[in-house]
């Protein structure tokens, strides 16, 4: 269920100075990871090259300390089209979160994309194991006409041998406002993992606008988990 804020609270948050938000966002991106955050799961970065466009995707998710309920979630996705620049896009989000109970969080911060800079708030459910990773994150962008998105990631890495794993990943996004669908996608990755490097086949299916038709993109990907 999406997190809907009261109208009066929306009005207050929209009065926040944009320059201040930009400064806070920059601070979180640059300073917090290097100085304050605890060691956690690796940080994955992925490059996908398809027959129509390519993407670069990075996700950063860490608690401030091993015993802290507070942490930082950072996601950066860039899409570059080889022929039509109108499909070029990017989204950068930084959210501070508080873990209410194990794996369940409330979060808030800033998001910067082609549509500009906005404050954002939402919920996150995160489960991370050796084989299975699951994330479900409903979110609202706080502005005059709020937009909402629901992102889901399912990743499964069963062992084939001591040094080889099967790698599968499904990432889904639905972004919409009062006018209907803005952008939705379903990204599929199927391949192998060897020594912490994942690679294989990729398929993306994107829908734009309130009455969308599917834009498909097929290619290959390589993904590395760094620290």
Buried (B, 14 or more C-beta within 10 A) or exposed (E): EEBEBEEEEBEEBEEEEEEEBEEBBEEBBEEBBEEBBEEBBEBBBBBBBBEBBBBBBBBBBBBBEEEBBEBBBBBBBBBBBEEEEEBEBBBBBBBBBEBEEEEEBBBBBBBBBEBEBBBBBBBBEBEEEEEEBBBBBBBBBBBEEBBBBBBBBBBBBEEEEEEEBBBBBBBBBBBBBEEEBBBBBBBBBBBBBEEEEBBBEBBBBBBBEEEBEEBEBEBBBBBBBEE
